[in-house]
Amino acid sequence: MRETARVRGHLPDENPGFVGRRTELERISAALAEHRLVTVTGVGGAGKTRLALRAAHRAADRYPDGAWWTDLTPLDGDRLLVALVADSVDLSDHTPRMATTGLRRRLAHDRLLLVLDSCEHLAEPCARLVTELLAAAPGLTVLATSRLPLGVAGERVVHLDPLPPSGRDALELLRRAAGEDFPAAGPAGEICVRLEGIPLALELAAAQIRLQGVEAVRDQLGTRFDAPPGARFDLLVHPERVWPSRHQTLRSAIGWSHELSAPLERLLWARLSVFRGPFDLASATAVCAGGPLNRATLPDALAGLVRACVVRPPDAGGRHRMLDTIRAYGATWLDRTGETGAVAARHAAHFRGLARRAESEWHGARQLRWYRTVDAHHTDLRTALDRLLRTDPDAALDLVGSVAFAWSCRGRLREARDGLEQALLLSEARGRVRARALWALGVTLVLQGEFGPAQDVSERCAREARYAEHTESAERETGRARDAGRPDDEDGERPGSVGAGRPGDLTLDAAALAGLLALTTGRPMAAYVIVGHVLDAARGGPADSAARLRCHLVRVFALTGLGRLAEARERALALRALCEGLDEHWTRTALEYQLALTGLLEGDPATAAGHARAMLEGTRRLGASLGVALGLDVLATALAAAGDGERAADVSGTGEAYWRATGQPRRGLPGLRALREKYTDTVRATIGEPAYEEIFVRALTGPPQDGLDRALRGPRQA
């Protein structure tokens, strides 16, 4: 069965313009067969990434646990190196232990290929990480690309030269990129020789050929490249003292493209260099507009950079990107204009605003859209956070407090915790922003199983919420009294405001956090009392805010834990109807889990399985690996309770794969654990231990997504 299943892993789609490199591909294939670390080195723009991607696709079926791609270009420093690599191999490590520990455990028993692309700016940290991983995972093979070797013991280096300038591959690349069938002899061949066969330089030339014609480009390159070195746009200086002539040629080619760009295109090129990840037109406009580059002129300037191959065309989501070498050139010009600080500040302000809007839109019909927006802009949100931690810790606290809950839902618990703890330490801000950040940190700690620290944070969150709401209420009362010309202590309250003694959303969320902590530590009565007390004192219904909805969700789970199943089911169904009306996804998914658990406790496994599948659909949309693991557990238990031993074993094995991807042992509410053990023992005895184990292991070692697809199919579809 393993032979016919699709290969696990993730590799980007190959560039359709790949040309030649047959000899180099054979060398890499041979090296991968004999060595556990193969590093492709070469000049910037030589095509290392394309070659490594082609080699990985060719070799993928040799690795039962897949070929996985990690693009390191978004990283500015090594602080998130391990987190990025872990994310690329589908490890959403929810545990608080050291980052490398979870990654080593994830890879320890697998036979897989890990591709680390663009290591040169993180050569030493990459070398340390690769050394650790190779020692911990005997079945791991690493394929890296870097301008320099990593210097790790046992490393096999495959050096990549540019394409032979006078050969047919360089000419074919130019033909494909330009969309013209040039003869071998003539201007096109001269261009290939001038540009020394460097693929990136040839692509830039091809873009100009489409605009000006091949003869004009040949003449311009002749003029520029015969000029003295000082006139060759020699601005992009690399610290590596290797391949100097090739770097000079590439710098000259990029500089030539820069000179041919219109003034506004050059200005946009420089300003776009502050983006570390993909960007859309809206973000480019918000960050880069200013002076002559405004909302009216910027789209045309961006289109010009796309035509010149400086910026990649938009992907299906409308996002552009720049190659790292071209981005670095733009950063050099940005520095020369003296705008680096100002544009970086606009970048941070824009993504802080995006984070705040995403948080404000969480409760409503645009929740899923903004959740995905936060995920798509993750790299630049991190970049903005890192800058604000250095320049404006209060703003950093605001940014990370706005997105940390979404990060935790997505499985980025370590990043959420790291950002929150740093910002809380550096910022002296009090009130709403601090209370929100403490709430997000408390949720993160609970999900990591750090119940002791979570208790401390929960208490701090409650105190800060009371302080913030009391301060805001006093300020409103003072303002109203001043405006109305009446004493400060006169009674009065606007609809929707926090009245004296009446809890607001900050206190409600603090109560939801305390209730969540009580539930996960087996104290449903405490959870029920905590949220019930606050809800009874608060104004408004469950659908009025996200905080109210979260408190009602905790109360439903508490009722389930207390055995008040009919009441729990009734409240859960009412809340689910409200969520459907709001088009709210996160709470609805949690309610499906609760309804599945209630069905099991009431002896209705068919109903429980239906709710479990609904939960799995929701968690898959949210990309929440922990939620998928929890949902698979309850579905496996429902199938076992129904006597479907084979499917229960299959779903349970898939669930174990997802639990391993979270980096922690199986968890869940105490009531489910007892039911799972009871019904699993029954079906093991029914179908036989060997048969159960065979199905379980096959699902555990197969592609998890395939297992999830099987789990989501109902009995008639299976």
N, C-alpha and C positions, 0 to 999 in steps of 0.2 A: 504493500500500500504506500510506503514512503517513496517508492520509486516513481509513482504516478502523481504524487501531490506536488503542488507548485512550490517552488523554492522559497524559503523564508528570507526575510531581510528587506532592505530598502535601498535601491540605487536610483538616482535620477535618470530620466530618459536621456539617451545619447543624442549628441548633436548630429543632425543629419549631414552636416558638412565635413564629417571626418574623412581625411584623405591619407592614403599611404600608411606608413609606419609598420609595415608587415614584419620587418626584421626586429624592430623594437618590441612589438607585441610578443613575438616568439621568445625574445630574451626575458621579458617580464614573466611570461607563462612558465618558462623553465626555472626562473629564480623562485617563483612562488611554490613550485613543486619541491624545492630543496631547502628553502630558507623561510624562517618565520617572520622576518622583517625585511621587506624590500622597499627601498626608497628611490623614487624617480627624481633625479636632480636635473637642473638645467636653467638656462637664462629665463627671466621673466618673459612671458609671451611666447615661449617655445612650444606650448601645447601639452604641458605636463598633466593638467587636469583632464583634458580630453582623452589622452592616452591612458591614464589610470582608470578612467571610467570605462573605456572600451575593454581594457584588460580585466576589470572587475566583472563586467557583464559576461565575458568569455569564460571566466573561472568560476562563476557563481555556483554552478551545479556541482562543483567538487566539494562544496561545504554544506553539509546537511542542515546546519543551523543558520545558513544564510550569509549574504554579503551585505554589509551595512556601510553607509556613506556618512562622513562627517565633514562639513565645510567649516574650516576654522577662520575664514576671512572676516566674519563679523566680530571676532574677539579683539578687544583692545586691552591686552593684558591677560594673565593666566588665571584670574580668580574664578572664572566660570568655565574653565577648560573641562574639568571633569564632568560638570553638570551638562555641558553641551554634548560630550561624548556619550554620557549615560542616556540623554534624551534621544540621541541618534540610534541607539540600539534598543529603543522602547523600554528603557528602565526608568520608571517613575518612582524613584526611591523615596518612600515616605518615612524612612527611619532617620533618627537624629545622629547616627554614627558618622564617622568620617566619610567623606564623599567617596574616596577610592575604595573603601571597604565594600560598599554595595556594588560598585562596578566590578570589582574582582570576583565577588560571589556570583554576579549575573553571568560572567563569562567562564567561570571555573570549569564547568563540565560540558561546554559547548565546543563544537567544531565550526568556526565561522571565520569569515574574512572581514576585517575592519579596515576601512579606507580613511585615512586622515589626510585631507586635502589642504594644501597651503600652510605648511608647518613653519615656514622660514622665520616669521616674526615671533614664534613661540618655540624656537628650536630646543632650548634647554628644558622648559617644562614638558614639552612633548616627549623628549628623550627619557625623562624621569618617569612619566606616566607609562610609556610603552614598556620600559624595563619592568615596572611593577606588574603590568598586566600580563606580559609574556611569562613571568615567573609564576603567576597565580593561575594561569589558564593554559594548560599544555596543548589544547586543541586550537588555540588562537593563532591566526596569521595576520600580520599588519602590512598593508600597502600604503606607503606615505608618499606625498609629493612635497618637495622643498627645494629652494635654491641651493641649500647646503645639506650635506648628509647630517643625520641626527647624531651620529657618533656612538651608537649603542652596540654593545658586543654582539657579534653574529650578524650585523646588518649587511645586506647585499645591496650595493649601490648600482643602479642602472642610469647612466648619464644620457640625457636626451639632448642631442644637438638640434638646431633648427633644420628645416627641410633643406636638402641640397639645392642651393640657389638656382643652378642651371638645370636641375632635373625636372622630370615631368610632374612630380607630386606638388612642388611649389606652384607651378603653372596651373595645375588642375585646381588647387585651392583658390587661386586668384580667379579662375574662370567661374567656379561655383559661387564664390562670394559676390562677384560682380554681375553674374547672370549673363555672361557673354562668352562665346567660344573663340578665344584669341588664338592666332597661329603661334607656333612655338618660337619662331623667329620674328622679332619685331619689338615694339614698345613694351608689351606685357612681359616678355622674357627679360628685358632690361630692368623693369621694375623689380622682378624677383631677385635679380642679382644685386641691385642697389639696396634692397631691404634684407639681404643675406638669408632669405628663406624663412624669416621669423614669422610664424603664423599670425600673431596679433598685428604685426606691422602690415602684413599682406591684407588682412581684413580691413584695416583703416584705409589702405590704398584703394581697395575695391569699392569702398563706400564713396570715395572721391571720383573713381572712374564712372560710377553711376551718375554722378552729378556733372562731371566735366569732360569725360572722355579719356581714353587711355593715353593718347598722345600728350594731352595737357598735363596729366599726372606724371608721365615719364619726364617731361621737360622740367616740371617743378622739382621733382626729386633730384634730378641732375644738378639743378642750381643749388638746392639746399644742402645736399650731402657732399658737394664739393667745396662748400664754404669752410672757413676756419672753424675749429672746435668751438670757439666762443660765440659763434653765430648759429650754432646748431640747437638752440633751445635747450641747452644742457642744464636743466633746472632740477630734474628729479635725481637726487643723489642717494644712492643706496650705501649702507655701511659695509656691505660685502666687497672685498677687494678681489673679486673673481669675475671672469668673463668681461673685462672692461670694455672691449670693443663692441661686443654684442649689446651690452647695456647702452653704450653710446648710440648705436644704431636704433635701438628701440626708443630711447629718449628722443632722438631726432625725429623718428616717425610720429611719435605722439605730439611732439612740439609742432611739427608741420601740420598735423590735423588741428591743433589748437590755433595756429595762425590762420588757417583757412576758415575757421568758425567765425560767425558774425560776432560783433562785440557783446551783444546780449547773451549769445550762446556761451561765450567764454566766461562771462560773469556767472551764468547759471552753473556751468561746469564746476567752477571753483566752489560755489556755495553748496552744491549737491554733495560735495566731498564730506560734509558733516554726517551724512547718513551712513550707518554701519550695515544696515540691512536693506531689504527691498522697500521702495517708497512709491506712493501713488501720487497723482497730480495734486490732490487736495493738500497732502503733506508737503509736497515740493513748493506749492504756492505759499503756504503758511510760513514756511521756514526761509525760503529764498527770495520772496518778493521784497522789493525795496528799491528806491530810486527809479531809474528807467525800466527796471525789471518789475513789472506790475502784473496784476491779474489779467490784463488784456494782452500783454506781450509775452508772458511766460510760457503759455502753451505752445506758441510758435517756436520759441527758443528750445523748448524740450523736444519738439518734433524734429528740429534741425539736428540736435545731438543724437537722436535716434537714427536719422538718415546717415549721419557720419559714423555710426557704429561706436560712438563714445558711450551712449546709454543703450542698454538692451531694450528691445521692444517689450511692450507690456505683456505679462502673462495672463492667464484666464481671469485672474482677480484684478487686473488693471494695474499691477505693480511692476515697476521698472527696477533695474539694478545696474550698477557699474562694476566692471572688473576692478580688482584691487589695485592693479598697476595704474590704471587710468584714474581711479579715485585718488591715489597718492599724488599723482601729478596735479590734479585739481587742488588738493590740499596745499601743495607748495605755492600755487598762485594765490590761494586764499590768504595764506600767511603774508605773501608779498603785498597784498592790498591792505593789510592791517585789519581785516574783518573777521579773523578767526574767532575771537572771543565773542563778538556781537552775534555772529551767525550761530555759534554753538549755544549761546544763551537763548536765541529764538527757538532753536531746536528743542532745548530742554523745556521752555515755556509751552511750546506747541504740544509736546507729548504729556506734559503735566495736565494741560487742558483736555487732551484726549482721554487721559485716565479719569479725570473728574467727570467727564460726560458719560463715559462708560459706566461709572459707578451710579450716576444718577438715573441711567436708563436701565439698570438691572431689574427694576420692578416694573415689568410691562412687556408690551408686544415686541420691543426691539432688543430683548435680553440676549437672544441667541446671536443676533447680528453683532452686537457690541462685544459679546464674549469672544466671537471669532475675530473681531477687529483687534482686540487686545492680544490675542494669540498671534495674529499675522504681524503685528508691530512689536513683538516681544523684544527683538534685538535692540531697537531704538528706544524703547521704554527703559531697558536696562542701561543703555548709554546715557539717557537723560538722567536717570536716577544716580548713576555714578558721578556725573558732573555736579548735580545738585547736592550730593553728600559732601562735596568739596567746597561748593560756593554758597549754598543756601540750604542748610539742614532742615529748616522749617518747611520749605517747599518740597524737599525730599520726603519728609514725613507725610505730607499731603499726597504726593504722587503714589508712594508705595502703599499707603493706607487705602487708596482708591482702587488699586488693581490686585492687592495681595489675595483677596478672597477668590478672584477669578483665577489667579495663578495656582492657588491651592486646589481649586476644583479641577484644574487641568493636570494636576500632579506635580507642579513645580514647588513642592513644599520647602525644599532646601533654599531655593532662591527667595521665596516669600519670607521665610524666617530670617535669613541673612539680611535682606534689605530692611525688614521691619526692626530687627534688633539694632542694626547700625543707626538707622534714622532716629529711633527712640533714644538712643544713647547720646547722639550729637545734638538733637533738637531740644530746645527749651520751651517749645510751644505747649500751651495748655488748652484745655477745652475740647471742642468737638473733634478736631483733627487728631489729637492724641487719643481720645477715647475710641475713635474708629480704628486707629492703628493697633491699640491694645486688644480690641475685639478680634481683629483679623489675626493677630499673633496668637491669641488664645485658641482660636479655631485650628490654626496650623499645628500648634502643640498637641491638641487633642488627637488630630489625625495622625500625628507621628507617634502617638502612644506615650507622650511625655506628660503624664497626668499630674505629677508633683509641680513642675514649673507651670503647667496650665492652670492649676489652682491658684497660684500666686498671681498670675496675669489676670485671671478672672476677677479676683478681688480688687486689683488695681483698676481694672476696666470699670467695675461698678462704681468705685469712688470717683473716678474721672468723669463718668457719665453724670453722676449727681452734681458734681462741681460745674460741669459745662452747662447743664440744663438750668441749674439755679442761677448761674451768671447770666445766661441768655435771657431768662425770664425777668431777672432784675433789670437788665438793660432795656428790655422792651417796656416794662412798666414805667421806668424813669423817662423814657422817650415819649410815651403816650401822655404821661402827666405833664411833661414840659410842653408838648404840643397843644394840649387841651387847657393849659393854665390852671391845673388843679394839683392838689398835694400828691406827693409820690406814693402815699400809702392808700390812696383811694382805690376801691374795688374796680375792676375792669379787666376784660379778657377778650381778645379777638378770637374768632372761630379758628380752630386748628392750631393755636399756640399752646405752649406748655404752661398750664396753670399751676398755681401754688399747690404742691403736693401731688400733682398729677404727672406720672412718668411720660417721657417722650421716647422717641425712637432709640436714642442712645441707651437709655435705661432698659428698654425692651430688648435690645440686642445683648446687653450685658446679662440680662436674665436668661436669654436663649443660650448664651455661652455657658453659663453656670448649669443650666438644665442639660445641655449636651454632655458636659463633663460628668454630671451625675448619672446620666443614662449609660455612658460607656464604662462607668465603674460599678454598674449593677445596683444603682439606687433610684429606681423609678419613682418612688414616693417623693423623694427629695426633688426630683425634676418636676413632678406634677405640682408640688406646693410652690416652688420658686416661680415658675412661669405663670401659674394660676394667680398668685398674689399680684403680680405686675399687670397681667391682663385685666384683672378685675378693677384695677385702679386707673387703667388707661382709657383714653377716649378713642372711639373709632372701631371699625370692624376689621376682620382678618385681611381683607383685600386692600386696606387703606395704605399700607406700606410694607416694604420687604421685611422690616424688623417685626411687625405684628404677625406677618405670615410665618416667620421663623419660630416665633414663640408658640403659635398654634400648632406648628409641626411638632415641636418638642412635646407639647401636651398630648398629642395623638400617640406618639411613641411611648410616653409615660403610661397612658391608659392601657396600651398593649402589654407593657411590662407588668402592670398591676393585675392583668387578667380580666379587665373590663372590655372584652373583645367586641361586643355588639356596639357599645358606645364608641369605641375607638374606630370601628369600621364606618359607623354613621358619620362621625366627624371627618374622617379621612375622605370619604366620598364627597362630602360637601366642600371640603377644601380643594379637592381635585377639580370639581366643577368650577370653582372660582379661578383656579390656575388656568384652566382651559379657556375661560373667558378673557383672562389677561394675556394669554399666550405665554405664560410663564413656564419655563422648562425645568429649572433646577429643583424647586419644591415639588413639582408634579412628579418628577422622577423619584424623589425620596418617598413620596406618598405611595407610589406603586410598590416600592420595597416594603413599606409598612403593611399594605393591603395583602401582599404575598405572604408575609409573615403571619398576619391574622388568619388567612385562609388555611395555612398549615396548622395553626393552633386550634382551629375549629374543625379540623379533619376534612378539609375540602381541597385536596391536592390539585385538582384540575383548575379550580379558580386561582389557586396560588401560582400555578405555572403560567397562567395567562398574565397575571400582574407582574410576575418576574420577567417575562419577555417584554412587556411594556417598559419596565425599568431598564432593561438592557438596551432597548432601542434609544431611550433617552440618554443613557450614559454614553452610548456610542456617538450620538450627535455631539455631546459635550466633550468627547475625547477624554473621559475620566476613567483611568485604568482601575483605580481603587473601587469606583462604583461598579465597573464591569465585574471585578472579582467578587464583590458582595452579591451582585445579582446572579452570577453563575452558581454561587453556593446555594442560594435559596431555590433556584430552579432545579439544581441537582437533587436537593432534598425533596422537592415536590415530586419529581419523577420517581425517586426511590419510594416515596410514600405511596405512589400510585402503582408500584410493583414493576415499573419499567427499568429493570436493572441495567440493561445494556446502554440505554441512553443516559441513565443516571451516571454510569461510569464514564461515558464519553464527556458529558458536561462537567463532571467533577475533575477530570484530567485537564480539560481546558481551563477550568477555574484555577487549578494549581499553577498552571503556566502564567496566568495573569497575576496571581499572588506573588510568584517569584519576581515578576516584573516590577512589583511595588517595593521589593526588597524587605518584606516583612512576613512573618508567619500569618496563617489564616486568622482573621478576626471577624467580629460581628457581634450582634447583641447576644447576651447569654442564653436567651431562650432558643435561638436558632441553633447554637452549637449542640445543645442536648438533642434536639430533633434530628440534626444531621447525623450525629453518631448513631442514634437509634435506628433510623431507616437505612443508613448505609450498611450497618451490620446485617440487617435483614436481607437486602438484595445481594450482598456478597455471598450469604449462605444459599440464596435461591439459585443464582446462576453459577455459583462456584468461584472460589477464590482465584484460580488461575485465569478464568475467562474475564473476571472483573479487572484483574491487574493488567492483562494484555490490552484491553480496551483503554483503561486509564492511562497507561504509559504511552500508547499510540497517540492519544489526544494530547498528552503532556509534551511530547517531543515533536508533534506536527506544528504547522503554522497556526499560531493562536487565532488569527483572523478567520481561518477556515473553520476552526472549532466554534468560534462565536457565530458564524453563519449557520452552522448546523444547529446550534442551540436555539437560534431565533426561529427556526422552522418548526411549525407546529406538528402535531402527530400526523395530519393528513399530508403534509409536505415532506416529511422525513423520508 
